[in-house]
Amino acid sequence: MEKKIISTDKAPAAIGPYSQAVKAGDIIYTSGMIPVVPQTGEIVEGVEAQARQVLTNVRSLLEASGSSMDKVIKTTVFIKDMNDFAKINAIYAEFFEEGSYPARSCVEVARLPKDVLMEMEAIALA
């Protein structure tokens, strides 16, 4: 099985010793995406705006790897406050087709990089 590193300027750059995404065979694994606007490096404000930016970043990364949101099979969502779950969930639903949602885990965490409110990683078919 061949391993291919995926990199694009349409998603936040890696800020450590990791890749934005890795393609292994017919599966793409993204690193956790946070709500950074790739063109400016700025973090958007507010939980709904952060959720939308995170999902946009994931979509951009998948598209750069030759995949798409409809090929996502599993996501893991990390949120700072479980009280924001409904707001995040509403934005999340905008990015996936009803009836073919991916499997998902969602966990509340004490702290995320750059003190953002949400981070998400995805596994998708190529």
N, C-alpha and C positions, 0 to 999 in steps of 0.2 A: 504494500500500500504506500502510495506516495504522499508525502507531507508538503503542503505549499503554504507559505506565509502570505497572508492577505494584508494589503496596506492601501489606504486611500486618504487623500486630503479632504474628502467629503465627510469624514467622521473625526472625532477628536484623536489627536496623536497619542501614542502610548507615552506615559510619563514615568516609565520604569522599564525594567528588563523583561518585557513581554511584548507580544504581537497583538495588533488590533483584532485579528482573527486568524484561524488556521483551518485550512481545508485538508482533511484526511480522507482519502477515497472519495466517497460521494456525500460526505458529511462536512458541514461548516460549523465551527465552534467560535463564537465571538467572545472576546473579553468583555468585562463589564463596561457598559457605556454610561457615562454621566451626562448631565445637561449642559455640556459645553458647546457653544456655537463654534464650529470648526474654523470659520473664516476669521473670527475675532478673538477666540480664546476666552470669551466672556461666559459667565454662568448666568442663565436666565433666572428671573425671580418668580417665586410663587410655585406651589405644588403642581398646579395644572400645567403651567408653562414648562416646568421642569419635566413633567411626564411626557408632554408632547415633544420636547427636544430630545429626550432620551430615545423615544421610539423613532423619531426621525433619524437620529444617529445610527440606531440599529438597522433601520431600513437602508440607509445609504451604504453602510458597511456590507450588508447582504447583497445589495445590487452590485457593488464593486467586486464581489466574489462570484458573480454570475447566478445568484440566488434571488429570493424575494420573500416578502412577508408571508405569502401564501404557502411557502415551503417550510416555514418554521414548525418544528415538531415539539419543542420544549423551551420554555423560558424560565428563568429564575429572576424574581424581582425582589430587590432589597429596598425597604422603605424605612425612613427615620421614625415615622409615627403611624401606627396602625389606624389611628383616627382619620388619616388621609386616604385610607384604602378605597372608599367609594369614589372619591374624586379621581384617583389614579386609575381605577377600574374603568370609569367612563371614558377616559382618554384612550386607555389601552384598547377598548372595544372598537374605537374608530379605526385602528390600524389592522384589524383582523376581520376576516369574513365570518359572519355568523354561521354557525353550523360546522365550521372547520377550525375552530379555535385550537391552538396548540395546548399541550399539557403545560401546567404552570405550578411553580411554587412561589409563595410570597412570604417573606419573613421581615419582621421588624428588627432593626439592628441599632446598636448604640451610636455608631458614627460611621459616616461614609467619607470617601476622599473629598477634599475641599469643602467639607461640611454641607454637601448637597443633600437634598431630601429624598432622592431616588437614584438607584442604579439598576441596570438590567443587563443580563447576558442571555444569549439565545443559541440554540442548536437547530440547524436547518439542513434540509436536503440541498444538494448542489443543483 
